Amino acid sequence: MKMLIDPCPFCGSKEVNTVLTTSWKSYVICHNCEAQGPTASYTIETDAIVAKAEAITKWNDLEINVKFKEQNSWYLDQIENCIESFKTALQSKEKE
């Protein structure tokens, strides 16, 4: 059974496919915006087909993560602002 690869979560293109590298890695790439998904490793003992399936699963999960970030961008920005404020306060405290 062939796994379906979701369209690119960044540009929406359906021009995506899996790549097997000579360094024993597999990932999904978008040929439109050149986005590259997370890698999955394989060895001689583990099948490259399994690595391709894992890479597709990770790619398909990216869409969920991108949508989550879009829907919660205000909250994520607030968290980043708090972290930056905290870092600034720590740096000021260290200078004292």
Secondary structure, 3 states (H helix, E strand, C coil): CCCCCCCCCCCCCCCEEEEECCCCEEEEEECCCCCECCCEECCCCCCHHHHHHHHHHHHHHHHHHHHHHHHCHHHHHHHHHHHHHHHHHHHHHHHC
